[in-house]
Amino acid sequence: MSADGDRDDIEVADAVSAPDAEGRPRRTTRRFPLFTRDTARPEGGGRAAPGDAPAPARQWPILLVAALVGTGLLVTALDAFRVGTLLVGTGLLVGGLLRWLLPGVGMLAVRSRFTDIVTYGFLGTAIVLLALMVQPKPWLEIPFLKDTLHFTVSN
């Protein structure tokens, strides 16, 4: 309002915004604007615990995955390659499982829920399978892979 009591006209920036108490445009819908000017938070990127909880409690999913992967890297560095890489792959699979089951996972949410689940799942499965098949004395042997390798090397 102006000094003489008349109301100033408030200009709205786009069709999906309305002014707030100070007159600045504010979004009133969850629909995205035609042109994106900022990065949107990924789906499920909210806190994993209430806002009054300490920061580690709010971000426990990413801390759990990072602890598993970090432990796996440490075990790998201490010369237990197979067990360490199994821990790394398991950490990624746990991340995909948490992303699927929990509505809010904090910083573990990077992209859309579907893309995160597929990415964590694919990478975790690939790392676990490779760790199980590593030579010498693999814990998992897939017969047709050996034949395929011999065929490609001999031709």
Buried (B, 14 or more C-beta within 10 A) or exposed (E): EEEEEEEEEEEEEEEBBEBEEEEEBEBEEEEEBEEEEEEEEBBBBBBBBEEEEEEEEBBBBBBBBBEBBEBBBEBBEEEBEBEBBBBBBBBBBBBBBBBBEBEBBBBBBBBEBEEBBBBBBEBBBEBBEBBBBBEEEEEEEEEEEEEEEEEEEEE
